[in-house]
Amino acid sequence: MLRPPLDPSLFDLDSNRLWVMHCSEGPVPKASLEAVHAFLPKESRPWSLRWAEDFLAIPESTKREAAKLLGTRPEDISLTATTSSGLQVVAQGFPWQEGDEVLAPLGEFPSNVWPWKSLASRGVSFREVPLWEGHQSGVGAWTSSPPPPDADAETRLLDSLTDRTKILALSWVRFQDGLKLDLPWLGSACRERGVHLVVDGIQGLGTHTPDLAGVSAFATGGHKGLLAPQGLGFLWTEATFRSMLAPVGTWLSVEDGTDFTRPSTDFHRHWLADGRRLEPGSPSLLGCVALNASLACLNGAEAGAIETHVRGLQDALLADLATDPTWGAEAARLRGLWEEDRLGPILSFHHQGHGPDFLNGQLQAGFNQGVYASVREGYLRVAFHGLHTPSDAARVAAWLGG
Ligand SMILES: Cc1ncc(COP(=O)(O)O)c(C=O)c1O
């Protein structure tokens, strides 16, 4: 058991360093570096850049891999630079009416806040909902209580919907406390009420597979669980929802956009119905080849194997810390969340009132041992992926338990 579904030899790992922070930035597989090295010379020798094989086929291939990972259709994928830009496409394109509202959980990552707040001048308001008793954010983030195993986050969100709510915008897996929200439950309840569920998926995709049945849009950057470089991600949109959005794309978003036998200045054309209608112009082919190879690496693992593996490593680490005087109580809380399937890839250990100096001291002790974790808003985050081994989990336990 626990043989990594992503062979560690596919990555440029350093045995002196253990990187358990793909929740900040994922390690890029060697195949993606090789794809970049193979492609980059074409940019300096443009005569070797082919229209059909490169300009058209590379983004198409990237979308096929993205769709495969999501279990959807390539037509529903739009390539976007970041999670934020995917959410901006939705925010700017949605047919708002003055007085409409966007609802979100308290303490979302800013990528899922500013695109909605920017709509204030159009009369659209943004409202946050605490997800459990004692939940705080912003200046109160460090005095927040952590999510308990029986957090009724979904009920609190659904009870907060009003007739004015048009979009419920949330992170599938939350960046600081690591809580995973139940997309099928939220999605079907939103559908019944005519509300669109829009998801920031960056902290879950790559290790976990979302159920998109009731989701209208799902945005992600490429540089965390997807193990690609920064600067290219994608937006998935449900076809009917996409048709409601103003087409924020440009010349590649209309019929015959790439057919130069037709004058480009002939503007009597229809917008495309597929994901291209939301794309911003010439794609980053360099970004595409890298993301394509990273996605192919993830798609090479058996379906569900990475999630099962990550859960196994989490189980092992929590067991090792169960009787630890410092982390035992947190291990018990996280065990409860783990048993309820409320966790994505991040184990977020709460500071338990010890404060920032304590957590940063722990973090520094980890760095000194070559273990790279991260601290956000009162939590020490340990994120496992498909390339980690049981001895990696034991190394984290030795650091935290030591
Ligand atoms: C939940 C969440 N959303 C989005 C991002 C990043 O957003 P972007 O891809 O726009 O840089 C992060 C982390 O950086 C995150 O944790």
The ligand as a Tripos MOL2 file, in Angstrom:
@<TRIPOS>MOLECULE
LIG
   16    16     1     0     0
SMALL
NO_CHARGES

@<TRIPOS>ATOM
      1 C1         -8.0500   29.2590   -3.0250 C.3       1 LIG1
      2 C2         -7.0580   29.9730   -3.9140 C.ar      1 LIG1
      3 N1         -7.4940   30.5510   -5.0430 N.ar      1 LIG1
      4 C3         -6.6440   31.1500   -5.8880 C.ar      1 LIG1
      5 C4         -5.2840   31.2000   -5.6320 C.ar      1 LIG1
      6 C5         -4.3560   31.8090   -6.6290 C.3       1 LIG1
      7 O1         -5.0420   32.5870   -7.5300 O.3       1 LIG1
      8 P1         -4.4350   32.9450   -8.9550 P.3       1 LIG1
      9 O2         -4.4060   31.6630   -9.7430 O.co2     1 LIG1
     10 O3         -5.4040   33.9030   -9.4740 O.co2     1 LIG1
     11 O4         -3.0890   33.5380   -8.7320 O.co2     1 LIG1
     12 C6         -4.7990   30.6590   -4.4310 C.ar      1 LIG1
     13 C7         -3.3820   30.7170   -4.0280 C.2       1 LIG1
     14 O5         -2.5330   31.3980   -4.4650 O.2       1 LIG1
     15 C8         -5.7030   30.0060   -3.5870 C.ar      1 LIG1
     16 O6         -5.2730   29.4110   -2.4640 O.3       1 LIG1
@<TRIPOS>BOND
     1     1     2 1
     2     2     3 ar
     3     2    15 ar
     4     3     4 ar
     5     4     5 ar
     6     5     6 1
     7     5    12 ar
     8     6     7 1
     9     7     8 1
    10     8     9 2
    11     8    10 1
    12     8    11 1
    13    12    13 1
    14    12    15 ar
    15    13    14 2
    16    15    16 1
@<TRIPOS>SUBSTRUCTURE
     1 LIG1         1 GROUP 0 **** ****
